[in-house]
């Protein structure tokens, strides 16, 4: 509800659409909160709003911002399994950035694995 300038209550009915979900996903992606972005991505799909390549790219960006390579892999798998969406130049840029993160990790991941075995 909103109060108008003449003090009348006005009931607003706002239905989420691709843009409102996109704004939420982008905001959480930029903060690196991939889990919250994923929650809204799934809500969007459950609401019957099909994801676009832009939405998948936002989710890849969320994974990038949080350095979550597992989530990035899951998002990319979903993207390539979606017959209605084609990766674009932005997708390729994000994948390249994620690859850079992955290349920085093997050393630390290998060290942690060695420590667990000891």
Jmol script that loads the backbone (N, CA, C; Angstrom):
load data "model"
ATOM      1  N   UNK A   1       0.833  -1.180   0.000  1.00  0.00           N
ATOM      2  CA  UNK A   1       0.000   0.000   0.000  1.00  0.00           C
ATOM      3  C   UNK A   1       0.876   1.241   0.000  1.00  0.00           C
ATOM      4  N   UNK A   2       0.390   2.250  -0.674  1.00  0.00           N
ATOM      5  CA  UNK A   2       1.074   3.538  -0.741  1.00  0.00           C
ATOM      6  C   UNK A   2       0.065   4.616  -0.407  1.00  0.00           C
ATOM      7  N   UNK A   3       0.501   5.660   0.269  1.00  0.00           N
ATOM      8  CA  UNK A   3      -0.397   6.779   0.562  1.00  0.00           C
ATOM      9  C   UNK A   3      -0.150   7.849  -0.491  1.00  0.00           C
ATOM     10  N   UNK A   4      -1.189   8.205  -1.208  1.00  0.00           N
ATOM     11  CA  UNK A   4      -1.088   9.207  -2.268  1.00  0.00           C
ATOM     12  C   UNK A   4      -0.989  10.603  -1.657  1.00  0.00           C
ATOM     13  N   UNK A   5      -0.647  11.594  -2.481  1.00  0.00           N
ATOM     14  CA  UNK A   5      -0.528  12.967  -1.960  1.00  0.00           C
ATOM     15  C   UNK A   5      -1.799  13.452  -1.261  1.00  0.00           C
ATOM     16  N   UNK A   6      -2.964  12.966  -1.669  1.00  0.00           N
ATOM     17  CA  UNK A   6      -4.198  13.407  -1.011  1.00  0.00           C
ATOM     18  C   UNK A   6      -4.600  12.456   0.125  1.00  0.00           C
ATOM     19  N   UNK A   7      -3.626  11.711   0.644  1.00  0.00           N
ATOM     20  CA  UNK A   7      -3.772  10.840   1.818  1.00  0.00           C
ATOM     21  C   UNK A   7      -4.670   9.624   1.608  1.00  0.00           C
ATOM     22  N   UNK A   8      -4.948   9.260   0.391  1.00  0.00           N
ATOM     23  CA  UNK A   8      -5.722   8.045   0.129  1.00  0.00           C
ATOM     24  C   UNK A   8      -4.753   6.877   0.013  1.00  0.00           C
ATOM     25  N   UNK A   9      -5.167   5.763   0.544  1.00  0.00           N
ATOM     26  CA  UNK A   9      -4.349   4.556   0.408  1.00  0.00           C
ATOM     27  C   UNK A   9      -4.591   3.969  -0.973  1.00  0.00           C
ATOM     28  N   UNK A  10      -3.507   3.647  -1.631  1.00  0.00           N
ATOM     29  CA  UNK A  10      -3.590   3.029  -2.950  1.00  0.00           C
ATOM     30  C   UNK A  10      -2.907   1.676  -2.847  1.00  0.00           C
ATOM     31  N   UNK A  11      -3.592   0.647  -3.267  1.00  0.00           N
ATOM     32  CA  UNK A  11      -3.028  -0.700  -3.256  1.00  0.00           C
ATOM     33  C   UNK A  11      -2.296  -0.926  -4.576  1.00  0.00           C
ATOM     34  N   UNK A  12      -1.034  -1.251  -4.483  1.00  0.00           N
ATOM     35  CA  UNK A  12      -0.243  -1.536  -5.664  1.00  0.00           C
ATOM     36  C   UNK A  12      -0.163  -3.035  -5.859  1.00  0.00           C
ATOM     37  N   UNK A  13      -0.392  -3.457  -7.044  1.00  0.00           N
ATOM     38  CA  UNK A  13      -0.183  -4.879  -7.284  1.00  0.00           C
ATOM     39  C   UNK A  13       0.959  -4.997  -8.280  1.00  0.00           C
ATOM     40  N   UNK A  14       2.052  -5.505  -7.747  1.00  0.00           N
ATOM     41  CA  UNK A  14       3.261  -5.664  -8.546  1.00  0.00           C
ATOM     42  C   UNK A  14       3.526  -7.143  -8.692  1.00  0.00           C
ATOM     43  N   UNK A  15       3.567  -7.571  -9.919  1.00  0.00           N
ATOM     44  CA  UNK A  15       3.879  -8.970 -10.184  1.00  0.00           C
ATOM     45  C   UNK A  15       5.334  -9.064 -10.613  1.00  0.00           C
ATOM     46  N   UNK A  16       6.069  -9.954  -9.979  1.00  0.00           N
ATOM     47  CA  UNK A  16       7.458 -10.119 -10.397  1.00  0.00           C
ATOM     48  C   UNK A  16       7.531 -10.524 -11.870  1.00  0.00           C
ATOM     49  N   UNK A  17       8.514  -9.978 -12.557  1.00  0.00           N
ATOM     50  CA  UNK A  17       8.750 -10.349 -13.950  1.00  0.00           C
ATOM     51  C   UNK A  17      10.249 -10.550 -14.142  1.00  0.00           C
ATOM     52  N   UNK A  18      10.653 -10.761 -15.362  1.00  0.00           N
ATOM     53  CA  UNK A  18      12.064 -11.024 -15.642  1.00  0.00           C
ATOM     54  C   UNK A  18      12.952  -9.874 -15.154  1.00  0.00           C
ATOM     55  N   UNK A  19      12.449  -8.650 -15.250  1.00  0.00           N
ATOM     56  CA  UNK A  19      13.250  -7.498 -14.827  1.00  0.00           C
ATOM     57  C   UNK A  19      13.401  -7.416 -13.312  1.00  0.00           C
ATOM     58  N   UNK A  20      12.317  -7.667 -12.577  1.00  0.00           N
ATOM     59  CA  UNK A  20      12.422  -7.601 -11.113  1.00  0.00           C
ATOM     60  C   UNK A  20      13.319  -8.715 -10.588  1.00  0.00           C
ATOM     61  N   UNK A  21      13.168  -9.918 -11.141  1.00  0.00           N
ATOM     62  CA  UNK A  21      14.064 -11.003 -10.729  1.00  0.00           C
ATOM     63  C   UNK A  21      15.503 -10.673 -11.125  1.00  0.00           C
ATOM     64  N   UNK A  22      15.668 -10.120 -12.309  1.00  0.00           N
ATOM     65  CA  UNK A  22      17.005  -9.752 -12.768  1.00  0.00           C
ATOM     66  C   UNK A  22      17.672  -8.744 -11.852  1.00  0.00           C
ATOM     67  N   UNK A  23      16.915  -7.760 -11.399  1.00  0.00           N
ATOM     68  CA  UNK A  23      17.470  -6.758 -10.485  1.00  0.00           C
ATOM     69  C   UNK A  23      17.921  -7.400  -9.176  1.00  0.00           C
ATOM     70  N   UNK A  24      17.098  -8.292  -8.648  1.00  0.00           N
ATOM     71  CA  UNK A  24      17.460  -8.978  -7.402  1.00  0.00           C
ATOM     72  C   UNK A  24      18.683  -9.866  -7.600  1.00  0.00           C
ATOM     73  N   UNK A  25      18.686 -10.635  -8.669  1.00  0.00           N
ATOM     74  CA  UNK A  25      19.811 -11.543  -8.936  1.00  0.00           C
ATOM     75  C   UNK A  25      21.094 -10.748  -9.120  1.00  0.00           C
ATOM     76  N   UNK A  26      21.035  -9.669  -9.898  1.00  0.00           N
ATOM     77  CA  UNK A  26      22.224  -8.848 -10.140  1.00  0.00           C
ATOM     78  C   UNK A  26      22.746  -8.240  -8.834  1.00  0.00           C
ATOM     79  N   UNK A  27      21.851  -7.732  -8.001  1.00  0.00           N
ATOM     80  CA  UNK A  27      22.268  -7.110  -6.739  1.00  0.00           C
ATOM     81  C   UNK A  27      23.004  -8.110  -5.846  1.00  0.00           C
ATOM     82  N   UNK A  28      22.446  -9.304  -5.723  1.00  0.00           N
ATOM     83  CA  UNK A  28      23.106 -10.304  -4.880  1.00  0.00           C
ATOM     84  C   UNK A  28      24.363 -10.856  -5.550  1.00  0.00           C
ATOM     85  N   UNK A  29      24.356 -10.933  -6.861  1.00  0.00           N
ATOM     86  CA  UNK A  29      25.539 -11.397  -7.588  1.00  0.00           C
ATOM     87  C   UNK A  29      26.711 -10.456  -7.354  1.00  0.00           C
ATOM     88  N   UNK A  30      26.448  -9.159  -7.437  1.00  0.00           N
ATOM     89  CA  UNK A  30      27.507  -8.170  -7.250  1.00  0.00           C
ATOM     90  C   UNK A  30      28.083  -8.203  -5.836  1.00  0.00           C
ATOM     91  N   UNK A  31      27.292  -8.657  -4.884  1.00  0.00           N
ATOM     92  CA  UNK A  31      27.768  -8.796  -3.504  1.00  0.00           C
ATOM     93  C   UNK A  31      28.440 -10.145  -3.265  1.00  0.00           C
ATOM     94  N   UNK A  32      28.446 -11.003  -4.287  1.00  0.00           N
ATOM     95  CA  UNK A  32      29.032 -12.331  -4.139  1.00  0.00           C
ATOM     96  C   UNK A  32      28.165 -13.286  -3.354  1.00  0.00           C
ATOM     97  N   UNK A  33      26.891 -12.960  -3.192  1.00  0.00           N
ATOM     98  CA  UNK A  33      25.969 -13.817  -2.439  1.00  0.00           C
ATOM     99  C   UNK A  33      25.275 -14.772  -3.411  1.00  0.00           C
ATOM    100  N   UNK A  34      26.054 -15.731  -3.876  1.00  0.00           N
ATOM    101  CA  UNK A  34      25.572 -16.652  -4.902  1.00  0.00           C
ATOM    102  C   UNK A  34      24.389 -17.484  -4.412  1.00  0.00           C
ATOM    103  N   UNK A  35      24.367 -17.817  -3.131  1.00  0.00           N
ATOM    104  CA  UNK A  35      23.272 -18.627  -2.603  1.00  0.00           C
ATOM    105  C   UNK A  35      21.941 -17.881  -2.664  1.00  0.00           C
ATOM    106  N   UNK A  36      21.952 -16.595  -2.362  1.00  0.00           N
ATOM    107  CA  UNK A  36      20.718 -15.805  -2.418  1.00  0.00           C
ATOM    108  C   UNK A  36      20.320 -15.558  -3.872  1.00  0.00           C
ATOM    109  N   UNK A  37      21.304 -15.272  -4.727  1.00  0.00           N
ATOM    110  CA  UNK A  37      21.016 -15.089  -6.152  1.00  0.00           C
ATOM    111  C   UNK A  37      20.394 -16.364  -6.723  1.00  0.00           C
ATOM    112  N   UNK A  38      20.937 -17.515  -6.329  1.00  0.00           N
ATOM    113  CA  UNK A  38      20.404 -18.803  -6.795  1.00  0.00           C
ATOM    114  C   UNK A  38      18.968 -19.004  -6.323  1.00  0.00           C
ATOM    115  N   UNK A  39      18.672 -18.574  -5.115  1.00  0.00           N
ATOM    116  CA  UNK A  39      17.318 -18.695  -4.575  1.00  0.00           C
ATOM    117  C   UNK A  39      16.321 -17.941  -5.469  1.00  0.00           C
ATOM    118  N   UNK A  40      16.673 -16.719  -5.841  1.00  0.00           N
ATOM    119  CA  UNK A  40      15.781 -15.940  -6.698  1.00  0.00           C
ATOM    120  C   UNK A  40      15.739 -16.476  -8.127  1.00  0.00           C
ATOM    121  N   UNK A  41      16.834 -17.019  -8.598  1.00  0.00           N
ATOM    122  CA  UNK A  41      16.864 -17.648  -9.927  1.00  0.00           C
ATOM    123  C   UNK A  41      15.876 -18.817  -9.961  1.00  0.00           C
ATOM    124  N   UNK A  42      15.895 -19.645  -8.914  1.00  0.00           N
ATOM    125  CA  UNK A  42      14.974 -20.780  -8.837  1.00  0.00           C
ATOM    126  C   UNK A  42      13.523 -20.329  -8.676  1.00  0.00           C
ATOM    127  N   UNK A  43      13.296 -19.278  -7.886  1.00  0.00           N
ATOM    128  CA  UNK A  43      11.939 -18.743  -7.730  1.00  0.00           C
ATOM    129  C   UNK A  43      11.402 -18.253  -9.070  1.00  0.00           C
ATOM    130  N   UNK A  44      12.271 -17.614  -9.846  1.00  0.00           N
ATOM    131  CA  UNK A  44      11.881 -17.121 -11.159  1.00  0.00           C
ATOM    132  C   UNK A  44      11.422 -18.273 -12.050  1.00  0.00           C
ATOM    133  N   UNK A  45      12.189 -19.346 -12.049  1.00  0.00           N
ATOM    134  CA  UNK A  45      11.843 -20.513 -12.868  1.00  0.00           C
ATOM    135  C   UNK A  45      10.534 -21.125 -12.381  1.00  0.00           C
ATOM    136  N   UNK A  46      10.379 -21.259 -11.059  1.00  0.00           N
ATOM    137  CA  UNK A  46       9.140 -21.816 -10.499  1.00  0.00           C
ATOM    138  C   UNK A  46       7.931 -20.948 -10.807  1.00  0.00           C
ATOM    139  N   UNK A  47       8.157 -19.638 -10.974  1.00  0.00           N
ATOM    140  CA  UNK A  47       7.068 -18.713 -11.309  1.00  0.00           C
ATOM    141  C   UNK A  47       6.704 -18.787 -12.797  1.00  0.00           C
ATOM    142  N   UNK A  48       7.411 -19.659 -13.523  1.00  0.00           N
ATOM    143  CA  UNK A  48       7.099 -19.823 -14.948  1.00  0.00           C
ATOM    144  C   UNK A  48       7.793 -18.827 -15.853  1.00  0.00           C
ATOM    145  N   UNK A  49       8.792 -18.146 -15.333  1.00  0.00           N
ATOM    146  CA  UNK A  49       9.546 -17.184 -16.135  1.00  0.00           C
ATOM    147  C   UNK A  49      10.826 -17.870 -16.592  1.00  0.00           C
ATOM    148  N   UNK A  50      10.941 -18.163 -17.883  1.00  0.00           N
ATOM    149  CA  UNK A  50      12.128 -18.878 -18.353  1.00  0.00           C
ATOM    150  C   UNK A  50      13.376 -17.994 -18.312  1.00  0.00           C
ATOM    151  N   UNK A  51      14.493 -18.557 -17.890  1.00  0.00           N
ATOM    152  CA  UNK A  51      15.722 -17.769 -17.835  1.00  0.00           C
ATOM    153  C   UNK A  51      16.230 -17.429 -19.240  1.00  0.00           C
ATOM    154  N   UNK A  52      16.822 -16.266 -19.339  1.00  0.00           N
ATOM    155  CA  UNK A  52      17.454 -15.837 -20.582  1.00  0.00           C
ATOM    156  C   UNK A  52      18.967 -15.983 -20.415  1.00  0.00           C
ATOM    157  N   UNK A  53      19.693 -15.795 -21.483  1.00  0.00           N
ATOM    158  CA  UNK A  53      21.152 -15.853 -21.380  1.00  0.00           C
ATOM    159  C   UNK A  53      21.641 -14.769 -20.419  1.00  0.00           C
ATOM    160  N   UNK A  54      20.962 -13.648 -20.374  1.00  0.00           N
ATOM    161  CA  UNK A  54      21.320 -12.577 -19.436  1.00  0.00           C
ATOM    162  C   UNK A  54      21.230 -13.066 -17.988  1.00  0.00           C
ATOM    163  N   UNK A  55      20.184 -13.829 -17.680  1.00  0.00           N
ATOM    164  CA  UNK A  55      20.021 -14.356 -16.322  1.00  0.00           C
ATOM    165  C   UNK A  55      21.112 -15.374 -15.997  1.00  0.00           C
ATOM    166  N   UNK A  56      21.392 -16.255 -16.948  1.00  0.00           N
ATOM    167  CA  UNK A  56      22.476 -17.224 -16.721  1.00  0.00           C
ATOM    168  C   UNK A  56      23.800 -16.482 -16.503  1.00  0.00           C
ATOM    169  N   UNK A  57      24.022 -15.423 -17.279  1.00  0.00           N
ATOM    170  CA  UNK A  57      25.258 -14.665 -17.124  1.00  0.00           C
ATOM    171  C   UNK A  57      25.323 -13.996 -15.750  1.00  0.00           C
ATOM    172  N   UNK A  58      24.192 -13.524 -15.260  1.00  0.00           N
ATOM    173  CA  UNK A  58      24.170 -12.942 -13.912  1.00  0.00           C
ATOM    174  C   UNK A  58      24.550 -13.990 -12.879  1.00  0.00           C
ATOM    175  N   UNK A  59      24.061 -15.207 -13.073  1.00  0.00           N
ATOM    176  CA  UNK A  59      24.392 -16.281 -12.131  1.00  0.00           C
ATOM    177  C   UNK A  59      25.868 -16.658 -12.242  1.00  0.00           C
ATOM    178  N   UNK A  60      26.411 -16.661 -13.466  1.00  0.00           N
ATOM    179  CA  UNK A  60      27.846 -16.916 -13.622  1.00  0.00           C
ATOM    180  C   UNK A  60      28.647 -15.808 -12.946  1.00  0.00           C
ATOM    181  N   UNK A  61      28.171 -14.568 -13.048  1.00  0.00           N
ATOM    182  CA  UNK A  61      28.846 -13.460 -12.391  1.00  0.00           C
ATOM    183  C   UNK A  61      28.788 -13.614 -10.873  1.00  0.00           C
ATOM    184  N   UNK A  62      27.666 -14.084 -10.352  1.00  0.00           N
ATOM    185  CA  UNK A  62      27.560 -14.337  -8.913  1.00  0.00           C
ATOM    186  C   UNK A  62      28.593 -15.365  -8.487  1.00  0.00           C
ATOM    187  N   UNK A  63      28.718 -16.421  -9.274  1.00  0.00           N
ATOM    188  CA  UNK A  63      29.713 -17.451  -8.964  1.00  0.00           C
ATOM    189  C   UNK A  63      31.121 -16.875  -9.036  1.00  0.00           C
ATOM    190  N   UNK A  64      31.358 -16.019 -10.022  1.00  0.00           N
ATOM    191  CA  UNK A  64      32.669 -15.376 -10.153  1.00  0.00           C
ATOM    192  C   UNK A  64      32.961 -14.493  -8.940  1.00  0.00           C
ATOM    193  N   UNK A  65      32.010 -13.656  -8.559  1.00  0.00           N
ATOM    194  CA  UNK A  65      32.212 -12.729  -7.441  1.00  0.00           C
ATOM    195  C   UNK A  65      32.478 -13.462  -6.126  1.00  0.00           C
ATOM    196  N   UNK A  66      31.905 -14.648  -5.991  1.00  0.00           N
ATOM    197  CA  UNK A  66      32.113 -15.418  -4.761  1.00  0.00           C
ATOM    198  C   UNK A  66      33.187 -16.499  -4.919  1.00  0.00           C
ATOM    199  N   UNK A  67      33.824 -16.537  -6.093  1.00  0.00           N
ATOM    200  CA  UNK A  67      34.851 -17.545  -6.402  1.00  0.00           C
ATOM    201  C   UNK A  67      34.320 -18.964  -6.215  1.00  0.00           C
ATOM    202  N   UNK A  68      33.052 -19.164  -6.533  1.00  0.00           N
ATOM    203  CA  UNK A  68      32.399 -20.454  -6.359  1.00  0.00           C
ATOM    204  C   UNK A  68      32.396 -21.201  -7.695  1.00  0.00           C
ATOM    205  N   UNK A  69      33.441 -21.970  -7.931  1.00  0.00           N
ATOM    206  CA  UNK A  69      33.583 -22.671  -9.201  1.00  0.00           C
ATOM    207  C   UNK A  69      32.568 -23.797  -9.363  1.00  0.00           C
ATOM    208  N   UNK A  70      32.158 -24.393  -8.256  1.00  0.00           N
ATOM    209  CA  UNK A  70      31.142 -25.449  -8.322  1.00  0.00           C
ATOM    210  C   UNK A  70      29.823 -24.882  -8.832  1.00  0.00           C
ATOM    211  N   UNK A  71      29.428 -23.752  -8.286  1.00  0.00           N
ATOM    212  CA  UNK A  71      28.187 -23.109  -8.735  1.00  0.00           C
ATOM    213  C   UNK A  71      28.313 -22.677 -10.192  1.00  0.00           C
ATOM    214  N   UNK A  72      29.460 -22.150 -10.574  1.00  0.00           N
ATOM    215  CA  UNK A  72      29.670 -21.746 -11.967  1.00  0.00           C
ATOM    216  C   UNK A  72      29.486 -22.937 -12.899  1.00  0.00           C
ATOM    217  N   UNK A  73      30.021 -24.071 -12.509  1.00  0.00           N
ATOM    218  CA  UNK A  73      29.878 -25.282 -13.313  1.00  0.00           C
ATOM    219  C   UNK A  73      28.413 -25.698 -13.415  1.00  0.00           C
ATOM    220  N   UNK A  74      27.695 -25.634 -12.292  1.00  0.00           N
ATOM    221  CA  UNK A  74      26.270 -25.989 -12.297  1.00  0.00           C
ATOM    222  C   UNK A  74      25.463 -25.060 -13.192  1.00  0.00           C
ATOM    223  N   UNK A  75      25.749 -23.766 -13.112  1.00  0.00           N
ATOM    224  CA  UNK A  75      25.028 -22.786 -13.944  1.00  0.00           C
ATOM    225  C   UNK A  75      25.328 -23.038 -15.413  1.00  0.00           C
ATOM    226  N   UNK A  76      26.601 -23.262 -15.730  1.00  0.00           N
ATOM    227  CA  UNK A  76      26.962 -23.487 -17.124  1.00  0.00           C
ATOM    228  C   UNK A  76      26.305 -24.752 -17.670  1.00  0.00           C
ATOM    229  N   UNK A  77      26.269 -25.805 -16.866  1.00  0.00           N
ATOM    230  CA  UNK A  77      25.594 -27.040 -17.295  1.00  0.00           C
ATOM    231  C   UNK A  77      24.110 -26.779 -17.582  1.00  0.00           C
ATOM    232  N   UNK A  78      23.467 -26.004 -16.722  1.00  0.00           N
ATOM    233  CA  UNK A  78      22.057 -25.666 -16.935  1.00  0.00           C
ATOM    234  C   UNK A  78      21.882 -24.863 -18.215  1.00  0.00           C
ATOM    235  N   UNK A  79      22.801 -23.941 -18.444  1.00  0.00           N
ATOM    236  CA  UNK A  79      22.729 -23.110 -19.643  1.00  0.00           C
ATOM    237  C   UNK A  79      22.831 -23.958 -20.907  1.00  0.00           C
ATOM    238  N   UNK A  80      23.800 -24.851 -20.950  1.00  0.00           N
ATOM    239  CA  UNK A  80      23.961 -25.634 -22.178  1.00  0.00           C
ATOM    240  C   UNK A  80      22.865 -26.689 -22.333  1.00  0.00           C
ATOM    241  N   UNK A  81      22.223 -27.060 -21.236  1.00  0.00           N
ATOM    242  CA  UNK A  81      21.097 -27.996 -21.318  1.00  0.00           C
ATOM    243  C   UNK A  81      19.788 -27.311 -21.715  1.00  0.00           C
ATOM    244  N   UNK A  82      19.755 -25.982 -21.628  1.00  0.00           N
ATOM    245  CA  UNK A  82      18.540 -25.221 -21.945  1.00  0.00           C
ATOM    246  C   UNK A  82      18.467 -25.009 -23.456  1.00  0.00           C
ATOM    247  N   UNK A  83      17.501 -25.652 -24.138  1.00  0.00           N
ATOM    248  CA  UNK A  83      17.431 -25.548 -25.597  1.00  0.00           C
ATOM    249  C   UNK A  83      17.018 -24.160 -26.098  1.00  0.00           C
ATOM    250  N   UNK A  84      16.533 -23.307 -25.213  1.00  0.00           N
ATOM    251  CA  UNK A  84      16.059 -21.980 -25.616  1.00  0.00           C
ATOM    252  C   UNK A  84      17.096 -20.881 -25.433  1.00  0.00           C
ATOM    253  N   UNK A  85      18.288 -21.235 -24.977  1.00  0.00           N
ATOM    254  CA  UNK A  85      19.295 -20.225 -24.663  1.00  0.00           C
ATOM    255  C   UNK A  85      20.628 -20.615 -25.303  1.00  0.00           C
ATOM    256  N   UNK A  86      21.288 -19.611 -25.872  1.00  0.00           N
ATOM    257  CA  UNK A  86      22.616 -19.804 -26.457  1.00  0.00           C
ATOM    258  C   UNK A  86      23.614 -18.928 -25.711  1.00  0.00           C
ATOM    259  N   UNK A  87      24.776 -19.464 -25.365  1.00  0.00           N
ATOM    260  CA  UNK A  87      25.804 -18.616 -24.752  1.00  0.00           C
ATOM    261  C   UNK A  87      26.162 -17.470 -25.701  1.00  0.00           C
ATOM    262  N   UNK A  88      26.553 -16.324 -25.135  1.00  0.00           N
ATOM    263  CA  UNK A  88      26.932 -15.186 -25.960  1.00  0.00           C
ATOM    264  C   UNK A  88      28.338 -14.715 -25.583  1.00  0.00           C
ATOM    265  N   UNK A  89      28.742 -13.563 -26.086  1.00  0.00           N
ATOM    266  CA  UNK A  89      30.089 -13.054 -25.810  1.00  0.00           C
ATOM    267  C   UNK A  89      30.316 -12.822 -24.315  1.00  0.00           C
ATOM    268  N   UNK A  90      29.291 -12.334 -23.640  1.00  0.00           N
ATOM    269  CA  UNK A  90      29.426 -12.102 -22.190  1.00  0.00           C
ATOM    270  C   UNK A  90      29.643 -13.431 -21.466  1.00  0.00           C
ATOM    271  N   UNK A  91      28.932 -14.470 -21.887  1.00  0.00           N
ATOM    272  CA  UNK A  91      29.108 -15.798 -21.283  1.00  0.00           C
ATOM    273  C   UNK A  91      30.565 -16.227 -21.430  1.00  0.00           C
ATOM    274  N   UNK A  92      31.106 -16.044 -22.613  1.00  0.00           N
ATOM    275  CA  UNK A  92      32.498 -16.441 -22.865  1.00  0.00           C
ATOM    276  C   UNK A  92      33.467 -15.629 -22.005  1.00  0.00           C
ATOM    277  N   UNK A  93      33.197 -14.325 -21.844  1.00  0.00           N
ATOM    278  CA  UNK A  93      34.060 -13.493 -20.995  1.00  0.00           C
ATOM    279  C   UNK A  93      34.030 -13.975 -19.547  1.00  0.00           C
ATOM    280  N   UNK A  94      32.814 -14.265 -19.059  1.00  0.00           N
ATOM    281  CA  UNK A  94      32.682 -14.738 -17.675  1.00  0.00           C
ATOM    282  C   UNK A  94      33.373 -16.080 -17.482  1.00  0.00           C
ATOM    283  N   UNK A  95      33.227 -16.972 -18.451  1.00  0.00           N
ATOM    284  CA  UNK A  95      33.892 -18.271 -18.349  1.00  0.00           C
ATOM    285  C   UNK A  95      35.405 -18.108 -18.348  1.00  0.00           C
ATOM    286  N   UNK A  96      35.893 -17.158 -19.124  1.00  0.00           N
ATOM    287  CA  UNK A  96      37.337 -16.899 -19.139  1.00  0.00           C
ATOM    288  C   UNK A  96      37.805 -16.400 -17.768  1.00  0.00           C
ATOM    289  N   UNK A  97      37.033 -15.499 -17.162  1.00  0.00           N
ATOM    290  CA  UNK A  97      37.377 -14.990 -15.827  1.00  0.00           C
ATOM    291  C   UNK A  97      37.348 -16.117 -14.797  1.00  0.00           C
ATOM    292  N   UNK A  98      36.360 -17.007 -14.916  1.00  0.00           N
ATOM    293  CA  UNK A  98      36.267 -18.144 -13.992  1.00  0.00           C
ATOM    294  C   UNK A  98      37.445 -19.097 -14.199  1.00  0.00           C
ATOM    295  N   UNK A  99      37.865 -19.249 -15.438  1.00  0.00           N
ATOM    296  CA  UNK A  99      39.018 -20.108 -15.732  1.00  0.00           C
ATOM    297  C   UNK A  99      40.271 -19.562 -15.047  1.00  0.00           C
ATOM    298  N   UNK A 100      40.417 -18.239 -15.036  1.00  0.00           N
ATOM    299  CA  UNK A 100      41.566 -17.629 -14.361  1.00  0.00           C
ATOM    300  C   UNK A 100      41.567 -17.960 -12.867  1.00  0.00           C
ATOM    301  N   UNK A 101      40.385 -17.941 -12.261  1.00  0.00           N
ATOM    302  CA  UNK A 101      40.279 -18.304 -10.837  1.00  0.00           C
ATOM    303  C   UNK A 101      40.683 -19.767 -10.655  1.00  0.00           C
ATOM    304  N   UNK A 102      40.181 -20.618 -11.529  1.00  0.00           N
ATOM    305  CA  UNK A 102      40.481 -22.053 -11.428  1.00  0.00           C
ATOM    306  C   UNK A 102      41.974 -22.309 -11.573  1.00  0.00           C
ATOM    307  N   UNK A 103      42.630 -21.562 -12.430  1.00  0.00           N
ATOM    308  CA  UNK A 103      44.064 -21.763 -12.630  1.00  0.00           C
ATOM    309  C   UNK A 103      44.883 -21.294 -11.437  1.00  0.00           C
ATOM    310  N   UNK A 104      44.328 -20.394 -10.633  1.00  0.00           N
ATOM    311  CA  UNK A 104      45.021 -19.926  -9.446  1.00  0.00           C
ATOM    312  C   UNK A 104      44.854 -20.886  -8.278  1.00  0.00           C
ATOM    313  N   UNK A 105      43.858 -21.759  -8.350  1.00  0.00           N
ATOM    314  CA  UNK A 105      43.509 -22.622  -7.220  1.00  0.00           C
ATOM    315  C   UNK A 105      44.238 -23.947  -7.128  1.00  0.00           C
ATOM    316  N   UNK A 106      44.663 -24.570  -8.201  1.00  0.00           N
ATOM    317  CA  UNK A 106      45.188 -25.931  -8.054  1.00  0.00           C
ATOM    318  C   UNK A 106      46.234 -26.093  -6.973  1.00  0.00           C
ATOM    319  N   UNK A 107      47.103 -25.108  -6.832  1.00  0.00           N
ATOM    320  CA  UNK A 107      48.160 -25.202  -5.833  1.00  0.00           C
ATOM    321  C   UNK A 107      47.577 -25.286  -4.421  1.00  0.00           C
ATOM    322  N   UNK A 108      46.640 -24.397  -4.094  1.00  0.00           N
ATOM    323  CA  UNK A 108      46.077 -24.408  -2.749  1.00  0.00           C
ATOM    324  C   UNK A 108      45.171 -25.618  -2.548  1.00  0.00           C
ATOM    325  N   UNK A 109      44.452 -26.024  -3.585  1.00  0.00           N
ATOM    326  CA  UNK A 109      43.595 -27.203  -3.468  1.00  0.00           C
ATOM    327  C   UNK A 109      44.441 -28.450  -3.257  1.00  0.00           C
ATOM    328  N   UNK A 110      45.572 -28.517  -3.956  1.00  0.00           N
ATOM    329  CA  UNK A 110      46.472 -29.663  -3.821  1.00  0.00           C
ATOM    330  C   UNK A 110      47.078 -29.692  -2.414  1.00  0.00           C
ATOM    331  N   UNK A 111      47.433 -28.534  -1.892  1.00  0.00           N
ATOM    332  CA  UNK A 111      48.001 -28.449  -0.542  1.00  0.00           C
ATOM    333  C   UNK A 111      46.979 -28.939   0.490  1.00  0.00           C
ATOM    334  N   UNK A 112      45.730 -28.523   0.364  1.00  0.00           N
ATOM    335  CA  UNK A 112      44.696 -28.942   1.301  1.00  0.00           C
ATOM    336  C   UNK A 112      44.478 -30.455   1.229  1.00  0.00           C
ATOM    337  N   UNK A 113      44.516 -31.012   0.039  1.00  0.00           N
ATOM    338  CA  UNK A 113      44.328 -32.448  -0.130  1.00  0.00           C
ATOM    339  C   UNK A 113      45.476 -33.207   0.534  1.00  0.00           C
ATOM    340  N   UNK A 114      46.680 -32.707   0.383  1.00  0.00           N
ATOM    341  CA  UNK A 114      47.852 -33.333   0.999  1.00  0.00           C
ATOM    342  C   UNK A 114      47.758 -33.266   2.522  1.00  0.00           C
ATOM    343  N   UNK A 115      47.289 -32.122   3.046  1.00  0.00           N
ATOM    344  CA  UNK A 115      47.134 -31.972   4.498  1.00  0.00           C
ATOM    345  C   UNK A 115      46.105 -32.948   5.057  1.00  0.00           C
ATOM    346  N   UNK A 116      45.034 -33.213   4.312  1.00  0.00           N
ATOM    347  CA  UNK A 116      43.988 -34.131   4.783  1.00  0.00           C
ATOM    348  C   UNK A 116      44.524 -35.565   4.879  1.00  0.00           C
ATOM    349  N   UNK A 117      45.389 -35.924   3.953  1.00  0.00           N
ATOM    350  CA  UNK A 117      45.913 -37.288   3.933  1.00  0.00           C
ATOM    351  C   UNK A 117      46.919 -37.523   5.049  1.00  0.00           C
ATOM    352  N   UNK A 118      47.534 -36.450   5.540  1.00  0.00           N
ATOM    353  CA  UNK A 118      48.578 -36.583   6.582  1.00  0.00           C
ATOM    354  C   UNK A 118      47.997 -36.903   7.929  1.00  0.00           C
TER     355      UNK A 118
END
end "model"
wireframe off; spacefill off
backbone 0.3
color backbone group
